[in-house]
């Protein structure tokens, strides 16, 4: 029996091989589409999702796992672990944290710590990977929890969307809501700030927005030697690949991943979204 299990929700976008290698437990969000309830990353993968999105006029909606589903998931994980650390999507983007906390309150015989990552996609994913590696290195439950909490403000994600319409429909715009009505054909550069989506700048072209994103990253991580980075995209693989080449050349990260945004995240940001997640170690 493992002493500590790491749990994350499916918005983390962690590559499947890393999930398996580090024994990370993923609870899926739910995609509701055309009368179907699809488990994110289980019943539908990113390629299937974006292909279907292009061929239908019906817009999907999303839902977080319920408290009951979390409780059942935690009980199953507890069969092979003494304690559970759940690191989850920002509370400002989803009610996932509330469901998890309600489940933990039901299961007071199982040690469960829950952390708000204030992020999603690989901003969340890098925190989870660091915690999983700490477990493998023999950290105690308290020390792994503290490590993950300390990494929350160090995990960053910024991204460029083709349109704000998807975020607006899903009610996830946060501070970027004020851009609606003035955007026209402008391309916004967005980031997560304290778990909320906030605008950094707007540009006439996506190319300029991406260039500014890379410039901002350069300012934030200058003189830092240990940086984990990932490109994230929703049907923007070519742009993500070009960004990855620049990340490698300019910043020489210790780790560079390339991930497709999950169907649930893709529902809210829309096709064409591309961005960068990164975590700087002291």
C-alpha positions as a Markdown table, in Angstrom:
| # | Residue | x | y | z |
|---|---|---|---|---|
| 1 | Unk | 0.0 | 0.0 | 0.0 |
| 2 | Unk | 1.3 | 3.4 | -0.9 |
| 3 | Unk | 1.3 | 5.9 | 1.9 |
| 4 | Unk | 0.1 | 8.9 | -0.1 |
| 5 | Unk | -2.1 | 9.1 | -3.2 |
| 6 | Unk | -2.1 | 12.2 | -5.4 |
| 7 | Unk | -5.5 | 13.0 | -7.0 |
| 8 | Unk | -6.2 | 15.6 | -9.7 |
| 9 | Unk | -9.2 | 16.5 | -11.9 |
| 10 | Unk | -9.1 | 16.0 | -15.6 |
| 11 | Unk | -8.5 | 19.6 | -16.5 |
| 12 | Unk | -4.9 | 19.3 | -15.6 |
| 13 | Unk | -4.0 | 18.0 | -19.1 |
| 14 | Unk | -1.1 | 15.9 | -17.8 |
| 15 | Unk | 0.1 | 13.5 | -20.5 |
| 16 | Unk | -1.1 | 9.9 | -20.1 |
| 17 | Unk | 2.4 | 8.4 | -19.8 |
| 18 | Unk | 3.3 | 10.7 | -16.9 |
| 19 | Unk | 0.0 | 9.9 | -15.1 |
| 20 | Unk | 0.8 | 6.2 | -15.3 |
| 21 | Unk | 4.5 | 6.6 | -14.4 |
| 22 | Unk | 3.8 | 8.7 | -11.3 |
| 23 | Unk | 0.6 | 6.8 | -10.3 |
| 24 | Unk | -1.6 | 9.9 | -10.4 |
| 25 | Unk | -5.3 | 9.4 | -9.9 |
| 26 | Unk | -7.5 | 11.5 | -12.2 |
| 27 | Unk | -11.2 | 12.1 | -11.6 |
| 28 | Unk | -13.0 | 13.2 | -14.8 |
| 29 | Unk | -15.2 | 16.2 | -15.3 |
| 30 | Unk | -18.4 | 15.7 | -17.3 |
| 31 | Unk | -19.2 | 16.9 | -20.8 |
| 32 | Unk | -22.9 | 17.2 | -21.6 |
| 33 | Unk | -23.5 | 17.1 | -25.3 |
| 34 | Unk | -26.5 | 16.1 | -27.4 |
| 35 | Unk | -28.2 | 14.2 | -24.6 |
| 36 | Unk | -25.0 | 12.4 | -23.6 |
| 37 | Unk | -23.0 | 12.6 | -20.4 |
| 38 | Unk | -19.4 | 12.0 | -21.4 |
| 39 | Unk | -16.5 | 11.6 | -19.0 |
| 40 | Unk | -13.7 | 14.0 | -19.9 |
| 41 | Unk | -10.7 | 12.0 | -21.2 |
| 42 | Unk | -12.5 | 8.7 | -20.7 |
| 43 | Unk | -15.5 | 8.7 | -23.0 |
| 44 | Unk | -14.1 | 11.4 | -25.3 |
| 45 | Unk | -10.5 | 12.5 | -26.0 |
| 46 | Unk | -9.4 | 15.9 | -27.3 |
| 47 | Unk | -9.1 | 14.7 | -31.0 |
| 48 | Unk | -12.6 | 13.3 | -30.9 |
| 49 | Unk | -14.0 | 16.4 | -29.2 |
| 50 | Unk | -12.5 | 19.0 | -31.5 |
| 51 | Unk | -13.5 | 17.0 | -34.6 |
| 52 | Unk | -17.1 | 16.8 | -33.3 |
| 53 | Unk | -17.1 | 20.4 | -32.3 |
| 54 | Unk | -16.5 | 21.4 | -35.9 |
| 55 | Unk | -19.3 | 19.3 | -37.3 |
| 56 | Unk | -22.2 | 20.3 | -35.0 |
| 57 | Unk | -24.1 | 23.4 | -34.1 |
| 58 | Unk | -25.0 | 22.1 | -30.7 |
| 59 | Unk | -22.8 | 23.6 | -28.0 |
| 60 | Unk | -21.6 | 21.3 | -25.1 |
| 61 | Unk | -21.8 | 22.2 | -21.4 |
| 62 | Unk | -19.6 | 21.0 | -18.6 |
| 63 | Unk | -20.1 | 19.9 | -15.0 |
| 64 | Unk | -17.7 | 19.0 | -12.2 |
| 65 | Unk | -17.8 | 15.7 | -10.3 |
| 66 | Unk | -20.5 | 15.7 | -7.6 |
| 67 | Unk | -19.7 | 15.3 | -3.9 |
| 68 | Unk | -21.0 | 11.7 | -4.1 |
| 69 | Unk | -18.8 | 10.9 | -7.1 |
| 70 | Unk | -15.8 | 12.4 | -5.3 |
| 71 | Unk | -16.5 | 10.4 | -2.2 |
| 72 | Unk | -16.7 | 7.1 | -4.2 |
| 73 | Unk | -13.5 | 8.0 | -6.0 |
| 74 | Unk | -11.7 | 8.8 | -2.7 |
| 75 | Unk | -12.8 | 5.5 | -1.2 |
| 76 | Unk | -11.5 | 3.6 | -4.2 |
| 77 | Unk | -8.2 | 5.4 | -4.0 |
| 78 | Unk | -8.0 | 4.8 | -0.3 |
| 79 | Unk | -8.0 | 1.0 | -0.9 |
| 80 | Unk | -4.3 | 1.3 | -1.9 |
| 81 | Unk | -3.2 | 4.5 | 0.0 |
| 82 | Unk | -3.3 | 5.6 | 3.6 |
| 83 | Unk | -3.8 | 9.3 | 2.8 |
| 84 | Unk | -4.9 | 11.5 | -0.2 |
| 85 | Unk | -3.7 | 14.8 | -1.5 |
| 86 | Unk | -6.2 | 16.3 | -4.0 |
| 87 | Unk | -4.9 | 19.2 | -6.1 |
| 88 | Unk | -7.7 | 20.7 | -8.1 |
| 89 | Unk | -8.7 | 23.4 | -10.7 |
| 90 | Unk | -9.1 | 27.0 | -9.4 |
| 91 | Unk | -12.1 | 27.5 | -7.3 |
| 92 | Unk | -12.9 | 30.6 | -9.4 |
| 93 | Unk | -13.2 | 28.5 | -12.5 |
| 94 | Unk | -15.2 | 25.6 | -11.2 |
| 95 | Unk | -17.1 | 24.3 | -8.1 |
| 96 | Unk | -14.9 | 21.2 | -8.2 |
| 97 | Unk | -13.2 | 22.2 | -4.9 |
| 98 | Unk | -16.5 | 22.5 | -3.1 |
| 99 | Unk | -17.5 | 19.0 | -4.2 |
| 100 | Unk | -14.2 | 17.5 | -3.1 |
| 101 | Unk | -14.4 | 19.2 | 0.3 |
| 102 | Unk | -17.9 | 18.0 | 0.9 |
| 103 | Unk | -16.7 | 14.5 | 0.0 |
| 104 | Unk | -13.8 | 14.8 | 2.4 |
| 105 | Unk | -16.1 | 15.9 | 5.2 |
| 106 | Unk | -18.2 | 12.8 | 4.6 |
| 107 | Unk | -15.0 | 10.6 | 4.9 |
| 108 | Unk | -13.5 | 11.9 | 8.1 |
| 109 | Unk | -11.8 | 8.5 | 8.7 |
| 110 | Unk | -9.6 | 9.1 | 5.6 |
| 111 | Unk | -6.8 | 11.7 | 5.8 |
| 112 | Unk | -7.6 | 14.0 | 2.8 |
| 113 | Unk | -6.0 | 17.3 | 2.1 |
| 114 | Unk | -7.4 | 19.5 | -0.7 |
| 115 | Unk | -5.5 | 22.3 | -2.4 |
| 116 | Unk | -6.8 | 25.0 | -4.7 |
| 117 | Unk | -4.2 | 25.2 | -7.5 |
| 118 | Unk | -5.5 | 28.7 | -8.6 |
| 119 | Unk | -4.8 | 27.3 | -12.1 |
| 120 | Unk | -5.8 | 24.7 | -14.6 |
| 121 | Unk | -4.3 | 22.8 | -17.6 |
| 122 | Unk | -0.6 | 22.3 | -17.0 |
| 123 | Unk | -0.4 | 25.2 | -14.5 |
| 124 | Unk | -2.2 | 22.7 | -12.3 |
| 125 | Unk | -0.4 | 19.8 | -13.9 |
| 126 | Unk | 3.1 | 20.9 | -13.0 |
| 127 | Unk | 2.1 | 21.3 | -9.3 |
| 128 | Unk | 0.7 | 17.8 | -9.4 |
| 129 | Unk | 3.8 | 16.3 | -11.0 |
| 130 | Unk | 6.0 | 18.0 | -8.4 |
| 131 | Unk | 3.9 | 16.6 | -5.6 |
| 132 | Unk | 3.9 | 13.1 | -7.1 |
| 133 | Unk | 7.7 | 13.2 | -7.4 |
| 134 | Unk | 8.0 | 14.3 | -3.8 |
| 135 | Unk | 5.9 | 11.3 | -2.8 |
| 136 | Unk | 8.3 | 9.1 | -4.7 |
| 137 | Unk | 11.2 | 10.7 | -2.9 |
| 138 | Unk | 9.7 | 9.8 | 0.5 |
| 139 | Unk | 8.2 | 13.1 | 1.6 |
| 140 | Unk | 5.7 | 12.9 | 4.5 |
| 141 | Unk | 2.0 | 13.7 | 3.9 |
| 142 | Unk | 2.4 | 17.1 | 5.6 |
| 143 | Unk | 5.6 | 17.9 | 3.6 |
| 144 | Unk | 4.0 | 17.0 | 0.3 |
| 145 | Unk | 1.0 | 19.1 | 1.1 |
| 146 | Unk | 3.2 | 22.1 | 2.0 |
| 147 | Unk | 5.3 | 21.7 | -1.1 |
| 148 | Unk | 2.2 | 21.8 | -3.3 |
| 149 | Unk | 0.8 | 24.8 | -1.5 |
| 150 | Unk | 4.1 | 26.6 | -1.9 |
| 151 | Unk | 4.2 | 25.9 | -5.7 |
| 152 | Unk | 0.7 | 27.4 | -6.3 |
| 153 | Unk | 1.9 | 31.0 | -6.8 |
| 154 | Unk | 4.8 | 29.8 | -8.9 |
| 155 | Unk | 2.7 | 28.0 | -11.5 |
| 156 | Unk | 1.7 | 30.2 | -14.4 |
| 157 | Unk | -0.4 | 29.9 | -17.5 |
| 158 | Unk | -1.1 | 32.5 | -20.2 |
| 159 | Unk | -2.9 | 32.0 | -23.5 |
| 160 | Unk | -4.3 | 33.6 | -26.6 |
| 161 | Unk | -7.9 | 32.9 | -27.8 |
| 162 | Unk | -9.4 | 33.3 | -31.2 |
| 163 | Unk | -12.5 | 34.7 | -29.6 |
| 164 | Unk | -13.9 | 35.5 | -26.1 |
| 165 | Unk | -17.3 | 34.0 | -27.1 |
| 166 | Unk | -16.6 | 30.6 | -25.6 |
| 167 | Unk | -15.4 | 32.0 | -22.3 |
| 168 | Unk | -18.3 | 34.4 | -22.2 |
| 169 | Unk | -20.9 | 31.6 | -22.9 |
| 170 | Unk | -19.5 | 29.5 | -20.1 |
| 171 | Unk | -19.3 | 32.4 | -17.6 |
| 172 | Unk | -15.5 | 32.0 | -17.1 |
| 173 | Unk | -14.3 | 35.4 | -18.3 |
| 174 | Unk | -13.5 | 36.8 | -14.9 |
| 175 | Unk | -11.9 | 40.2 | -15.2 |
| 176 | Unk | -11.7 | 39.8 | -19.0 |
| 177 | Unk | -15.5 | 40.3 | -19.2 |
| 178 | Unk | -14.9 | 44.0 | -19.6 |
| 179 | Unk | -13.3 | 43.3 | -23.0 |
| 180 | Unk | -16.6 | 42.0 | -24.4 |
| 181 | Unk | -18.3 | 44.4 | -26.7 |
| 182 | Unk | -15.0 | 46.1 | -27.6 |
| 183 | Unk | -13.1 | 43.1 | -29.0 |
| 184 | Unk | -14.3 | 43.1 | -32.6 |
| 185 | Unk | -11.4 | 41.2 | -34.3 |
| 186 | Unk | -8.8 | 41.8 | -31.7 |
| 187 | Unk | -6.9 | 38.9 | -30.2 |
| 188 | Unk | -6.6 | 39.0 | -26.4 |
| 189 | Unk | -3.7 | 37.7 | -24.4 |
| 190 | Unk | -5.1 | 36.3 | -21.1 |
| 191 | Unk | -3.6 | 34.8 | -18.0 |
| 192 | Unk | -4.7 | 33.4 | -14.7 |
| 193 | Unk | -4.2 | 35.7 | -11.8 |
| 194 | Unk | -5.1 | 34.4 | -8.4 |
| 195 | Unk | -7.2 | 31.8 | -10.1 |
| 196 | Unk | -9.2 | 34.2 | -12.2 |
| 197 | Unk | -8.9 | 34.9 | -16.0 |
| 198 | Unk | -7.6 | 38.4 | -16.5 |
| 199 | Unk | -6.5 | 40.2 | -19.6 |
| 200 | Unk | -2.8 | 41.2 | -20.2 |
| 201 | Unk | -3.2 | 43.0 | -23.5 |
| 202 | Unk | -5.1 | 42.9 | -26.8 |
| 203 | Unk | -3.6 | 42.9 | -30.3 |
| 204 | Unk | -4.8 | 43.2 | -33.9 |
| 205 | Unk | -3.3 | 39.8 | -34.8 |
| 206 | Unk | -2.7 | 36.5 | -33.1 |
| 207 | Unk | 0.9 | 36.6 | -34.1 |
| 208 | Unk | 1.5 | 39.8 | -32.2 |
| 209 | Unk | -0.3 | 38.4 | -29.1 |
| 210 | Unk | 1.9 | 35.3 | -29.1 |
| 211 | Unk | 5.0 | 37.4 | -29.5 |
| 212 | Unk | 3.9 | 39.5 | -26.5 |
| 213 | Unk | 3.2 | 36.3 | -24.5 |
| 214 | Unk | 6.8 | 35.1 | -25.1 |
| 215 | Unk | 8.1 | 38.5 | -24.1 |
| 216 | Unk | 6.2 | 38.5 | -20.8 |
| 217 | Unk | 7.4 | 35.0 | -20.1 |
| 218 | Unk | 10.9 | 36.1 | -20.7 |
| 219 | Unk | 10.6 | 39.0 | -18.2 |
| 220 | Unk | 9.1 | 36.7 | -15.6 |
| 221 | Unk | 11.6 | 33.9 | -15.8 |
| 222 | Unk | 14.9 | 35.8 | -16.5 |
| 223 | Unk | 17.9 | 34.5 | -14.6 |
| 224 | Unk | 15.9 | 31.4 | -13.5 |
| 225 | Unk | 17.7 | 28.2 | -14.2 |
| 226 | Unk | 15.1 | 25.6 | -13.5 |
| 227 | Unk | 11.9 | 26.1 | -15.5 |
| 228 | Unk | 9.3 | 23.5 | -16.4 |
| 229 | Unk | 7.3 | 24.5 | -19.5 |
| 230 | Unk | 4.5 | 23.2 | -21.6 |
| 231 | Unk | 2.7 | 24.4 | -24.7 |
| 232 | Unk | -1.1 | 24.0 | -24.5 |
| 233 | Unk | -3.5 | 24.2 | -27.4 |
| 234 | Unk | -7.0 | 23.6 | -28.7 |
| 235 | Unk | -6.8 | 22.8 | -32.4 |
| 236 | Unk | -3.7 | 25.0 | -32.7 |
| 237 | Unk | -1.1 | 22.4 | -33.0 |
| 238 | Unk | 1.1 | 24.2 | -35.6 |
| 239 | Unk | 1.2 | 27.4 | -33.6 |
| 240 | Unk | 1.9 | 25.4 | -30.4 |
| 241 | Unk | 4.8 | 23.6 | -32.2 |
| 242 | Unk | 6.3 | 26.9 | -33.3 |
| 243 | Unk | 6.0 | 28.3 | -29.8 |
| 244 | Unk | 7.6 | 25.2 | -28.4 |
| 245 | Unk | 10.6 | 25.8 | -30.7 |
| 246 | Unk | 11.0 | 29.3 | -29.4 |
| 247 | Unk | 10.6 | 28.2 | -25.7 |
| 248 | Unk | 13.4 | 25.7 | -26.2 |
| 249 | Unk | 15.7 | 28.1 | -27.9 |
| 250 | Unk | 15.1 | 31.1 | -25.7 |
| 251 | Unk | 14.6 | 29.6 | -22.2 |
| 252 | Unk | 16.2 | 26.1 | -22.3 |
| 253 | Unk | 13.6 | 24.6 | -19.9 |
| 254 | Unk | 14.5 | 21.5 | -17.9 |
| 255 | Unk | 11.2 | 20.0 | -19.2 |
| 256 | Unk | 9.1 | 20.9 | -22.2 |
| 257 | Unk | 5.8 | 19.2 | -22.8 |
| 258 | Unk | 3.2 | 19.6 | -25.5 |
| 259 | Unk | -0.4 | 19.0 | -24.5 |
| 260 | Unk | -3.8 | 19.2 | -26.1 |
| 261 | Unk | -6.4 | 21.0 | -23.9 |
| 262 | Unk | -9.0 | 18.6 | -22.5 |
| 263 | Unk | -12.5 | 18.6 | -23.9 |
| 264 | Unk | -13.8 | 20.4 | -20.8 |
| 265 | Unk | -11.2 | 23.2 | -21.0 |
| 266 | Unk | -11.7 | 23.3 | -24.8 |
| 267 | Unk | -15.4 | 23.9 | -24.3 |
| 268 | Unk | -14.6 | 27.1 | -22.4 |
| 269 | Unk | -11.7 | 28.5 | -24.4 |
| 270 | Unk | -12.7 | 27.4 | -27.9 |
| 271 | Unk | -10.8 | 26.1 | -30.9 |
| 272 | Unk | -7.7 | 28.0 | -31.9 |
| 273 | Unk | -6.6 | 28.7 | -28.3 |
| 274 | Unk | -2.8 | 28.4 | -27.7 |
| 275 | Unk | -0.7 | 29.1 | -24.7 |
| 276 | Unk | 2.1 | 28.3 | -22.3 |
| 277 | Unk | 2.2 | 26.9 | -18.8 |
| 278 | Unk | 5.3 | 27.0 | -16.7 |
| 279 | Unk | 6.6 | 26.5 | -13.2 |
| 280 | Unk | 9.8 | 28.1 | -11.9 |
| 281 | Unk | 11.7 | 26.3 | -9.2 |
| 282 | Unk | 13.8 | 28.3 | -6.8 |
